[in-house]
Amino acid sequence: MKIKVFTLFPEMLRPMLSQSILGRAIKNGLLEVELYDIRAYTLDKHRRTDDYPFGGGAGMVMSAQPIVDAIEANTRGFSGRRVYLSPRGRRLDQRIVEELAQEEGLVLLCGHYEGVDQRALDAVIDEELSIGDYVLTGGELGALVVIDAVARLVPGVLGSDESPEDESFTTGLLEYPQYTRPAEFRGRAVPEVLLNGNHDHITAWRREQSLRLTLERRPELLETAPLTDADRAMLKRLRRAEALDIPGERLELRLADQFPRQWINAFVPEASRKAARKQCVSGRQHVGFLWQAFTLGLIDGLTGDEAEAAWRAQPPEEALLFLPDEGLLYRVPGALELPGHVVLTDPDMTRTFLRAADGRRFYAAVYLS
Ligand SMILES: C[S@@+](CC[C@H](N)C(=O)[O-])C[C@H]1O[C@@H](n2cnc3c(N)ncnc32)[C@H](O)[C@@H]1O
């Protein structure tokens, strides 16, 4: 892939092109990036490349002549899409990046000041591309964004262990959360499912996380993402939970992962902690649930009835509500009454109980500050 960049400020791009994955790709000849200084082509005796806008208005406009001359002189016989980076353009996304990566080469024109004389665009540009709905001072950052995103798709640019296949958007969904060592950082544990080496469970967990995050943050992506029947079933469950219309703030489920540890420390007598930790792990029956449940009756020195009675006698102002079936977490008023499978905890971690649908089993968690 050969990319020719036309700019008034080539030095703005050089540092990015010499480092890390881009630097390596260029060094290895997988990617060729040529920078052309538009100023070198001006015929103006003062070497000017811009002028006042006809019709008036603020700022300066880049003149057509140096741009057209620069591009024409350096793209003879060059086949590839010619792009002007511009906030007016088609908004770049991974699908467009994939399109661009199919091209033999690319020409990227960076504007500056108030933009570029339209006649230059009409003469030498195929398409305008925007990198987002905001205005930059120049197109150089936009060109770097395009180069970087396209380069990742050029075969060989990413090492074998840096595959682009799982990334956000490539799958049509946002990416699941990633973790690396250590397994525990400042009391925050890596989700257990990632540590147990069961690849089917890991794949299922990651898919669920991707669906959940996409539904939460970018629901419009689900309209075009390729989904399996299992994905659709999962989304239905998540949406059903949303339809419950819980009167409280929805929290990231990730936060629930910290409950069991805090809960053990706050509630479980020292002598029983080992057993509690075991139950905590065994409580992860559902792949994908970050939740870990406890059966209070099985932990010496603590009963669910006691916890519930204490809660009812004096409900806290605020509680966390966990819906295990839907895998959702909310901050709600402490006195809230909800049928079925709920976990309520109070902010001081003093009382805690879960009321199961059968009314007999108790799970518990602690409030996360
Ligand atoms: C200050 S902007 C000009 C904006 C122009 N007057 C307009 O309102 O459309 C200067 C240059 O920055 C670049 N630029 C600014 N925002 C951009 C964006 N969102 N995507 C791509 N390029 C952008 C373009 O090359 C543009 O010519």
The ligand as an SDF file (V2000), in Angstrom:
LIG
                    3D

 27 29  0  0  0  0  0  0  0  0999 V2000
  -10.5160   24.5280   10.4830 C   0  0  0  0  0  0  0  0  0  0  0  0
  -10.7320   23.2250    9.3260 S   0  0  0  0  0  0  0  0  0  0  0  0
  -11.7390   23.9440    8.0910 C   0  0  0  0  0  0  0  0  0  0  0  0
  -13.1590   23.7080    8.3560 C   0  0  0  0  0  0  0  0  0  0  0  0
  -14.0610   24.2400    7.2560 C   0  0  0  0  0  0  0  0  0  0  0  0
  -14.0730   25.6680    7.2710 N   0  0  0  0  0  0  0  0  0  0  0  0
  -15.4760   23.7220    7.4890 C   0  0  0  0  0  0  0  0  0  0  0  0
  -16.2180   24.3590    8.2530 O   0  0  0  0  0  0  0  0  0  0  0  0
  -15.8170   22.6580    6.9440 O   0  0  0  0  0  0  0  0  0  0  0  0
   -9.1650   23.1090    8.5630 C   0  0  0  0  0  0  0  0  0  0  0  0
   -8.8640   21.7840    7.9670 C   0  0  0  0  0  0  0  0  0  0  0  0
   -8.8290   20.8030    8.9690 O   0  0  0  0  0  0  0  0  0  0  0  0
   -9.2130   19.5750    8.4330 C   0  0  0  0  0  0  0  0  0  0  0  0
  -10.2770   19.0320    9.2850 N   0  0  0  0  0  0  0  0  0  0  0  0
  -10.9390   19.6990   10.2370 C   0  0  0  0  0  0  0  0  0  0  0  0
  -11.8490   18.9190   10.8420 N   0  0  0  0  0  0  0  0  0  0  0  0
  -11.7630   17.7140   10.2670 C   0  0  0  0  0  0  0  0  0  0  0  0
  -12.4610   16.4940   10.4380 C   0  0  0  0  0  0  0  0  0  0  0  0
  -13.4170   16.3630   11.3340 N   0  0  0  0  0  0  0  0  0  0  0  0
  -12.1010   15.4350    9.6770 N   0  0  0  0  0  0  0  0  0  0  0  0
  -11.1250   15.5660    8.7500 C   0  0  0  0  0  0  0  0  0  0  0  0
  -10.4390   16.7030    8.5250 N   0  0  0  0  0  0  0  0  0  0  0  0
  -10.7540   17.7590    9.2680 C   0  0  0  0  0  0  0  0  0  0  0  0
   -9.6300   19.7810    6.9960 C   0  0  0  0  0  0  0  0  0  0  0  0
   -8.5800   19.3570    6.1460 O   0  0  0  0  0  0  0  0  0  0  0  0
   -9.8400   21.2760    6.9420 C   0  0  0  0  0  0  0  0  0  0  0  0
   -9.5610   21.7970    5.6830 O   0  0  0  0  0  0  0  0  0  0  0  0
  1  2  1  0
  2  3  1  0
  2 10  1  0
  3  4  1  0
  4  5  1  0
  5  6  1  0
  5  7  1  0
  7  8  2  0
  7  9  1  0
 10 11  1  0
 11 12  1  0
 11 26  1  0
 12 13  1  0
 13 14  1  0
 13 24  1  0
 14 15  1  0
 14 23  1  0
 15 16  2  0
 16 17  1  0
 17 18  1  0
 17 23  2  0
 18 19  1  0
 18 20  2  0
 20 21  1  0
 21 22  2  0
 22 23  1  0
 24 25  1  0
 24 26  1  0
 26 27  1  0
M  CHG  2   2   1   9  -1
M  END
$$$$
